Amino acid sequence: MERINMPITDNVLLFLVLLLIILLAPILSRQIKFPGVVGIIIAGVIVGPNGLNIIAMTSAIELLGAIGLLYIMLLAGLDINLLDFKKNKNKSIIFGIITFIIPQLVGTFLFRAMGFSWTASILIASMFASHTLVGYPIITKLGIVRNRAVLTTVGGTILADTLALLVLAVVARSVNGALDFNFWTTLTVLSVVYFLAVVYLLPLLGRLFFRYVDDGIMQFHFVLVVAFLCSYLARVIGIEPIVGAFLAGLVLNRMIPSSSQLMNRVQFVGNSFFIPFFLLYIGMIVDVEVLLNSPASWIVMATMLATNVVTKYVSSKITQKLFKFTKAEGMVIFGLTTTEAAATLAATLVGYRLGIIGNDVLNGVIMMILVTCIIGPWIVEHYGKKIANENAGEKFVNAKLPHVMVPLSNPETAPHLLSTAIILKDHTVSKISTLSVVTDQSKLDDEMDRVETMLAKASDYAISAGVELNTLKRIDVNIANGISRAALEEQADLLIIGWNGKISAKDRIFGSVLDQLLEQSSQSVFVCKMEKSIMSNSRIVSYIPSSSIKEPGFYGVLKSLLTLAKGMNAPIMISAEKDVADIIKSTIKSERTNVEVKYHLLTDDVSHLNQFTLLLKPNDILFAFGARRNTMSWMPFADRLPKSMTIKFKNYNFIIAYPGIPYDKRNVFINEFPIN
């Protein structure tokens, strides 16, 4: 057997190890309540050349790391709602100036007092003045990219990093003796020309390309070419490439629909590949051993870390007070801006090569990067969840479900599922699709015939009810994958899927297909166990756990519940704790619905499910709010709910509703909650 040498040189094995790190590090990190991005960074420290030396710092790793940083900025530009961004541009400018000036001034005078030269002090201070949005992927996953504080921070980041890197350019030129009038003139003229070309010429080129090229792969390649061309040209004229990537994202923003297949591809490639490599790269450059061999590095690192944290905290607090942001928003600003990586590394390496700073500063910077890249994302995730909670009550009137998709596999239960979809159609639903997924390709012809027959019957059933169906067929190796992909392609907003009520010991919640679908989909999902026609039910009894109201998609599901009751001409009995019931009362009252709604207040002295059971009558249909894993409302009880219901309510129709994960790609909800 061939012996494996360290560092790994076999390309296949190397890539396998990298993928395993990207796969396993976030999982292990979440077990100890750390953000997934921190897990990848720590893994980079362990396997890197300064750790176990499993992976060498090759040019390929450096390339992937650089691409990952640019990809973060590209996605930041693409994800921003331009109308919101324009509303916050003045705030971004003010914040950018604040978060640059305070660290720059404090850092300069502090390190000058420590005996560093003016040139070195200014350069070191510029490291604090800049920051890298390492925590931005967390913002995306939490679905708060359109939050006012986040928009302000992203815009301010571009300004602060540009100013910091301008300081770097000036310091470098001053050391080389080339800081003159021609330098300033050239930089100013080229920057203006570059900005005008990107803003005015790129849209013309982009619209021309998308008009004549409809191939999805080529469109994806075009986006990458544009992003990296803008990044390279920015570097040519003396501007940091991340500015070019962000500008490219902003310009392409209007040309790429947020719910399009192209946007999905761009985000998928970045979040699953390039961005994790950037995080891994950050970890690999850290050398923990320097702290043992260089006591001076402790002093420098502690001073740099303290200066960075304090000045960024002060800047975020000033911004919070100035613009009346909440405490959580202020802390998210702090978490996003306290992390140091790309621009700091650029300044450090340039200063080191020019002899402006020595090994003590170099090592101190590396350790500062590691510490801030750990605490920053943690702060962002902790307080970002609070923002998501604060914004959970999106406008009820706008919580609509224009497209319902009904995956079908059993002809016997199809009419029950379609009945539910047809009732929901009302004025809140504009389109109903049925879907069947074929997985047995060895009997493809027979399976397609069976599927077409089932869909034809479903279509006939709907037509008899005066509803036109959009019938869909997919071939996939996995049913859940086929459903989730079709839902994304068709821009579905609600999935209504059947369940036979059977749970085996190995199944976590429902069974493999439904569990996978809940993990993969962002749409609201109604899991329906129908023993008889829904029209045979005369009342809806709804169980709403207190945590459900935290979900951004909660109000969309609540509106569907009211629509369902209206279509069935049935009253609703809502079983919830008092504080939740009060919120729902107020919400329903503002909607002015003519549905009869009564309330049963749950108490803590008896199991909620047992209290709920006492309310039931023979012709009731049960409607319970479930919770996906890794969402704000999830508790261990959420996984046990389906099994408990199928045991306790064996002969009842019931629906377990999983609120969607609304995000900026969907125009259904105001707030967002992104997918992993």
LOVOFI-285699 format. One record per residue (C-alpha): x, y, z; residue in one letter. Coordinates in steps of 0.05 Angstrom, whole numbers, padded with zeros to 5 digits, always signed. Layout:
REM residues N
XYZA;...
//
This chain:
REM residues 676
+00000+00000+00000M;+00027+00068-00020E;+00047+00112+00039R;+00013+00179+00045I;+00064+00235+00054N;+00050+00302+00087M;+00034+00351+00060P;-00011+00315+00011I;+00013+00319-00061T;-00035+00272-00094D;-00086+00318-00128N;-00145+00270-00121V;-00132+00257-00048L;-00119+00331-00035L;-00186+00351-00065F;-00221+00296-00026L;-00192+00322+00039V;-00213+00393+00022L;-00284+00371+00007L;-00287+00331+00072L;-00266+00392+00111I;-00318+00436+00077I;-00370+00382+00091L;-00353+00362+00163L;-00325+00425+00194A;-00391+00464+00196P;-00428+00403+00223I;-00378+00394+00280L;-00376+00468+00293S;-00451+00473+00302R;-00447+00418+00354Q;-00409+00465+00399I;-00454+00524+00381K;-00403+00558+00335F;-00422+00585+00267P;-00404+00539+00209G;-00356+00590+00179V;-00315+00588+00243V;-00309+00513+00238G;-00279+00518+00169I;-00229+00572+00192I;-00207+00530+00252I;-00201+00469+00206A;-00155+00510+00162G;-00111+00526+00222V;-00107+00452+00240I;-00092+00423+00171V;-00051+00482+00144G;+00024+00488+00138P;+00029+00518+00208N;-00013+00463+00239G;-00009+00389+00221L;+00017+00407+00152N;-00033+00361+00118I;-00046+00413+00064I;+00008+00459+00037A;-00003+00531+00020M;+00001+00523-00055T;-00015+00573-00109S;-00079+00535-00123A;-00103+00545-00051I;-00085+00619-00054E;-00123+00625-00120L;-00185+00592-00092L;-00181+00636-00030G;-00177+00699-00072A;-00235+00676-00115I;-00276+00662-00053G;-00267+00733-00027L;-00287+00764-00093L;-00347+00717-00096Y;-00370+00742-00028I;-00370+00813-00054M;-00404+00792-00119L;-00460+00759-00081L;-00465+00820-00036A;-00478+00863-00097G;-00527+00813-00128L;-00566+00802-00063D;-00577+00876-00048I;-00645+00905-00065N;-00624+00967-00103L;-00684+01008-00081L;-00667+00994-00008D;-00593+01006-00022F;-00609+01075-00052K;-00650+01092+00008K;-00591+01075+00052N;-00535+01105+00010K;-00527+01166+00054N;-00524+01122+00115K;-00472+01079+00081S;-00429+01139+00065I;-00433+01166+00136I;-00420+01098+00166F;-00362+01084+00119G;-00329+01149+00140I;-00341+01136+00214I;-00315+01064+00212T;-00253+01088+00174F;-00234+01152+00211I;-00241+01128+00283I;-00196+01066+00275P;-00148+01103+00230Q;-00137+01161+00278L;-00136+01120+00342V;-00090+01067+00312G;-00041+01118+00283T;-00030+01156+00348F;-00030+01093+00391L;+00024+01057+00352F;+00063+01122+00344R;+00063+01126+00420A;+00089+01055+00423M;+00151+01076+00384G;+00132+01058+00313F;+00149+01107+00257S;+00094+01152+00228W;+00095+01111+00164T;+00088+01045+00201A;+00035+01073+00249S;-00008+01098+00191I;-00002+01032+00155L;-00019+00991+00217I;-00079+01036+00231A;-00105+01025+00161S;-00110+00951+00179M;-00162+00969+00232F;-00197+01018+00186A;-00213+00963+00136S;-00252+00899+00147H;-00275+00838+00110T;-00346+00813+00109L;-00329+00743+00133V;-00396+00739+00169G;-00437+00757+00107Y;-00453+00685+00089P;-00487+00680+00157I;-00528+00742+00140I;-00550+00708+00076T;-00570+00644+00112K;-00609+00683+00164L;-00645+00719+00107G;-00632+00791+00132I;-00593+00817+00073V;-00646+00872+00063R;-00642+00895+00135N;-00626+00969+00139R;-00565+00959+00183A;-00537+00905+00137V;-00547+00949+00076L;-00513+01006+00112T;-00455+00961+00131T;-00444+00931+00062V;-00443+01000+00030G;-00399+01028+00084G;-00351+00969+00076T;-00337+00988+00004I;-00321+01060+00023L;-00279+01042+00085A;-00239+00988+00049D;-00228+01034-00011T;-00202+01089+00035L;-00158+01040+00074A;-00128+01012+00011L;-00117+01082-00015L;-00077+01095+00048V;-00037+01032+00032L;-00023+01057-00039A;-00002+01125-00013V;+00044+01095+00040V;+00075+01047-00010A;+00088+01104-00059R;+00117+01148-00004S;+00168+01093+00013V;+00187+01087-00060N;+00191+01162-00068G;+00138+01164-00122A;+00084+01204-00085L;+00074+01264-00130D;+00022+01303-00168F;+00021+01253-00226N;+00004+01197-00178F;-00057+01233-00150W;-00080+01256-00218T;-00073+01187-00250T;-00109+01152-00193L;-00167+01201-00194T;-00177+01201-00269V;-00172+01126-00276L;-00220+01115-00218S;-00272+01160-00249V;-00265+01128-00318V;-00269+01059-00288Y;-00331+01075-00248F;-00367+01106-00307L;-00349+01048-00352A;-00375+00997-00303V;-00439+01034-00287V;-00458+01055-00358Y;-00425+01008-00408L;-00432+00942-00371L;-00509+00945-00369P;-00510+00954-00445L;-00463+00895-00455L;-00502+00852-00406G;-00570+00865-00435R;-00544+00851-00505L;-00514+00785-00482F;-00576+00761-00445F;-00620+00781-00504R;-00585+00734-00553Y;-00557+00680-00507V;-00607+00638-00469D;-00562+00580-00451D;-00558+00577-00374G;-00486+00553-00371I;-00461+00608-00417M;-00500+00660-00377Q;-00466+00635-00314F;-00398+00640-00347H;-00415+00710-00369F;-00429+00731-00298V;-00362+00703-00275L;-00325+00737-00332V;-00356+00804-00317V;-00342+00798-00242A;-00269+00780-00250F;-00258+00829-00307L;-00284+00885-00263C;-00240+00860-00205S;-00178+00857-00248Y;-00188+00926-00278L;-00198+00954-00208A;-00130+00926-00188R;-00098+00954-00251V;-00119+01025-00234I;-00098+01017-00161G;-00165+01000-00129I;-00177+00937-00088E;-00208+00882-00131P;-00265+00871-00081I;-00292+00939-00102V;-00296+00915-00174G;-00331+00850-00154A;-00382+00888-00113F;-00395+00938-00169L;-00404+00881-00218A;-00456+00850-00172G;-00494+00916-00166L;-00495+00927-00241V;-00516+00856-00257L;-00568+00859-00202N;-00622+00887-00247R;-00608+00837-00303M;-00611+00773-00262I;-00680+00759-00233P;-00673+00741-00159S;-00714+00677-00168S;-00682+00656-00234S;-00643+00593-00248Q;-00582+00636-00262L;-00583+00668-00194M;-00591+00600-00162N;-00530+00575-00200R;-00488+00634-00180V;-00505+00627-00107Q;-00499+00552-00106F;-00429+00552-00135V;-00406+00607-00088G;-00436+00581-00023N;-00417+00509-00035S;-00348+00517-00064F;-00311+00583-00070F;-00331+00617-00005I;-00313+00556+00038P;-00245+00555+00005F;-00235+00628+00024F;-00251+00612+00097L;-00204+00553+00094L;-00150+00597+00065Y;-00157+00646+00123I;-00145+00591+00173G;-00085+00563+00135M;-00046+00628+00138I;-00049+00629+00214V;+00014+00608+00252D;-00004+00595+00324V;+00068+00575+00340E;+00093+00646+00333V;+00061+00664+00399L;+00106+00614+00434L;+00170+00639+00401N;+00156+00714+00400S;+00132+00747+00465P;+00131+00814+00428A;+00077+00786+00383S;+00032+00778+00444W;+00038+00852+00460I;+00028+00874+00388V;-00029+00825+00377M;-00064+00845+00442A;-00057+00919+00424T;-00080+00909+00353M;-00138+00865+00374L;-00160+00913+00429A;-00154+00973+00382T;-00194+00937+00328N;-00249+00913+00374V;-00257+00978+00412V;-00255+01025+00352T;-00303+00982+00311K;-00349+00976+00371Y;-00349+01051+00381V;-00361+01062+00307S;-00420+01014+00307S;-00450+01045+00369K;-00444+01115+00341I;-00478+01091+00277T;-00532+01055+00318Q;-00548+01118+00357K;-00543+01163+00297L;-00592+01124+00254F;-00635+01097+00311K;-00619+01024+00297F;-00637+00971+00348T;-00585+00942+00394K;-00584+00877+00354A;-00573+00916+00290E;-00516+00955+00322G;-00483+00890+00344M;-00490+00859+00275V;-00454+00920+00247I;-00400+00909+00299F;-00395+00834+00283G;-00390+00846+00209L;-00338+00901+00213T;-00293+00874+00268T;-00269+00816+00224T;-00203+00827+00189E;-00177+00788+00130A;-00167+00809+00058A;-00151+00883+00060A;-00113+00874+00125T;-00071+00819+00094L;-00058+00862+00034A;-00033+00919+00076A;+00008+00873+00120T;+00043+00836+00064L;+00058+00901+00026V;+00085+00933+00089G;+00127+00872+00107Y;+00158+00868+00037R;+00174+00942+00039L;+00206+00936+00107G;+00156+00983+00140I;+00135+00931+00192I;+00172+00871+00221G;+00157+00800+00243N;+00123+00821+00308D;+00070+00861+00270V;+00063+00807+00217L;+00051+00753+00268N;+00006+00798+00309G;-00037+00812+00248V;-00045+00738+00232I;-00069+00723+00302M;-00115+00783+00301M;-00146+00757+00238I;-00158+00689+00269L;-00190+00717+00332V;-00233+00768+00296T;-00255+00716+00245C;-00280+00673+00304I;-00314+00726+00347I;-00342+00766+00288G;-00384+00711+00257P;-00408+00688+00325W;-00433+00759+00341I;-00466+00763+00272V;-00502+00697+00281E;-00523+00711+00353H;-00552+00780+00340Y;-00573+00765+00269G;-00623+00715+00296K;-00651+00769+00341K;-00661+00814+00280I;-00696+00757+00244A;-00740+00749+00305N;-00755+00824+00308E;-00774+00824+00234N;-00815+00760+00238A;-00881+00798+00238G;-00881+00816+00164E;-00942+00851+00137K;-00998+00801+00140F;-01034+00830+00081V;-00973+00817+00036N;-00965+00745+00058A;-00992+00713-00005K;-00981+00646-00037L;-00988+00656-00113P;-00964+00587-00134H;-00982+00521-00101V;-00948+00456-00123M;-00977+00387-00107V;-00927+00329-00114P;-00966+00265-00130L;-00946+00192-00124S;-01009+00157-00100N;-01071+00162-00145P;-01116+00147-00085E;-01094+00207-00044T;-01087+00254-00103A;-01160+00280-00099P;-01152+00297-00025H;-01088+00337-00037L;-01118+00372-00097L;-01179+00391-00058S;-01135+00426-00007T;-01099+00463-00062A;-01163+00483-00097I;-01193+00509-00032I;-01131+00552-00022L;-01134+00579-00093K;-01184+00634-00076D;-01154+00703-00089H;-01088+00686-00055T;-01066+00633-00105V;-01058+00646-00179S;-01030+00579-00201K;-01033+00505-00182I;-00983+00455-00208S;-00982+00379-00200T;-00916+00343-00203L;-00894+00271-00209S;-00822+00248-00203V;-00797+00184-00237V;-00735+00152-00206T;-00735+00081-00235D;-00701+00094-00301Q;-00695+00019-00316S;-00770+00019-00328K;-00774+00090-00354L;-00828+00078-00407D;-00874+00042-00359D;-00863+00093-00304E;-00876+00152-00351M;-00941+00119-00375D;-00963+00110-00303R;-00946+00182-00285V;-00981+00210-00346E;-01044+00171-00329T;-01044+00196-00258M;-01032+00268-00278L;-01087+00264-00330A;-01136+00240-00277K;-01113+00296-00232A;-01124+00346-00287S;-01194+00319-00300D;-01209+00325-00226Y;-01187+00397-00225A;-01223+00416-00288I;-01287+00389-00258S;-01277+00439-00202A;-01265+00495-00251G;-01190+00498-00240V;-01136+00490-00293E;-01074+00451-00272L;-01003+00459-00294N;-00978+00386-00298T;-00904+00372-00290L;-00861+00310-00297K;-00789+00303-00274R;-00737+00247-00279I;-00688+00246-00221D;-00649+00196-00180V;-00681+00221-00117N;-00754+00241-00106I;-00739+00297-00057A;-00687+00326-00103N;-00736+00324-00161G;-00790+00359-00121I;-00745+00413-00092S;-00713+00428-00160R;-00780+00432-00194A;-00807+00477-00139A;-00748+00524-00149L;-00753+00523-00225E;-00828+00536-00224E;-00822+00588-00168Q;-00872+00550-00125A;-00888+00581-00057D;-00926+00525-00023L;-00917+00449-00029L;-00976+00405-00010I;-00953+00334-00002I;-00985+00271+00024G;-00961+00226+00080W;-00985+00156+00098N;-00973+00166+00173G;-00921+00110+00178K;-00856+00122+00215I;-00803+00068+00221S;-00750+00067+00275A;-00696+00092+00227K;-00736+00151+00203D;-00723+00217+00239R;-00790+00251+00228I;-00834+00227+00172F;-00790+00185+00127G;-00732+00194+00080S;-00768+00232+00024V;-00805+00282+00067L;-00746+00293+00114D;-00701+00308+00055Q;-00753+00353+00024L;-00759+00394+00088L;-00684+00402+00090E;-00676+00420+00016Q;-00736+00465+00003S;-00748+00538+00022S;-00822+00537+00007Q;-00877+00529+00058S;-00894+00455+00062V;-00962+00426+00082F;-00954+00352+00100V;-01024+00323+00095C;-01048+00258+00124K;-01118+00252+00095M;-01162+00194+00117E;-01222+00223+00081K;-01243+00282+00039S;-01227+00349+00069I;-01297+00373+00053M;-01323+00324+00104S;-01291+00365+00159N;-01333+00418+00192S;-01282+00453+00237R;-01208+00467+00238I;-01171+00459+00303V;-01102+00491+00300S;-01044+00480+00348Y;-00993+00537+00347I;-00930+00529+00389P;-00904+00594+00416S;-00839+00588+00377S;-00875+00584+00310S;-00890+00658+00310I;-00815+00672+00304K;-00812+00644+00234E;-00812+00696+00177P;-00861+00652+00139G;-00909+00645+00196F;-00959+00697+00172Y;-00962+00667+00103G;-00983+00600+00133V;-01032+00635+00180L;-01064+00668+00120K;-01069+00601+00085S;-01104+00574+00147L;-01156+00629+00143L;-01165+00618+00069T;-01174+00543+00081L;-01227+00557+00133A;-01262+00606+00087K;-01262+00556+00030G;-01289+00501+00075M;-01338+00549+00107N;-01313+00523+00174A;-01295+00558+00239P;-01226+00555+00269I;-01207+00537+00340M;-01136+00563+00353I;-01100+00531+00411S;-01040+00572+00434A;-01009+00606+00494E;-01038+00674+00514K;-00984+00719+00486D;-00985+00683+00419V;-01061+00683+00418A;-01062+00759+00431D;-01016+00771+00372I;-01057+00727+00326I;-01121+00761+00349K;-01093+00829+00331S;-01067+00804+00265T;-01132+00771+00244I;-01171+00832+00266K;-01130+00877+00222S;-01143+00830+00163E;-01218+00838+00174R;-01232+00766+00154T;-01302+00739+00159N;-01277+00672+00186V;-01303+00653+00255E;-01243+00644+00300V;-01244+00621+00373K;-01186+00612+00420Y;-01164+00561+00471H;-01108+00584+00517L;-01055+00532+00532L;-01026+00527+00602T;-00959+00499+00625D;-00986+00451+00678D;-01008+00399+00627V;-00977+00375+00561S;-00999+00422+00505H;-01015+00364+00459L;-01059+00332+00513N;-01097+00397+00522Q;-01104+00401+00447F;-01132+00330+00445T;-01189+00349+00491L;-01215+00400+00441L;-01227+00351+00385L;-01293+00331+00356K;-01305+00275+00305P;-01309+00319+00243N;-01249+00363+00259D;-01188+00371+00216I;-01124+00385+00254L;-01076+00439+00232F;-01010+00441+00270A;-00949+00486+00259F;-00885+00447+00253G;-00813+00470+00251A;-00754+00452+00207R;-00687+00438+00238R;-00638+00496+00241N;-00695+00547+00242T;-00710+00594+00299M;-00773+00558+00321S;-00744+00488+00322W;-00744+00448+00387M;-00735+00373+00397P;-00810+00368+00405F;-00819+00391+00333A;-00787+00326+00308D;-00833+00284+00352R;-00896+00322+00333L;-00914+00281+00271P;-00906+00215+00307K;-00946+00239+00366S;-01001+00263+00321M;-01006+00200+00280T;-01012+00160+00344I;-01062+00205+00380K;-01103+00225+00320F;-01101+00162+00278K;-01171+00171+00247N;-01168+00246+00236Y;-01148+00286+00176N;-01090+00330+00195F;-01040+00379+00165I;-00972+00395+00193I;-00951+00462+00164A;-00878+00481+00159Y;-00871+00556+00147P;-00828+00575+00088G;-00760+00606+00092I;-00774+00671+00055P;-00714+00708+00027Y;-00698+00762-00023D;-00703+00715-00082K;-00777+00709-00070R;-00826+00766-00079N;-00877+00734-00034V;-00854+00757+00034F;-00823+00821+00059I;-00772+00789+00104N;-00722+00736+00085E;-00694+00672+00114F;-00642+00641+00071P;-00626+00566+00054I;-00566+00530+00069N;
//
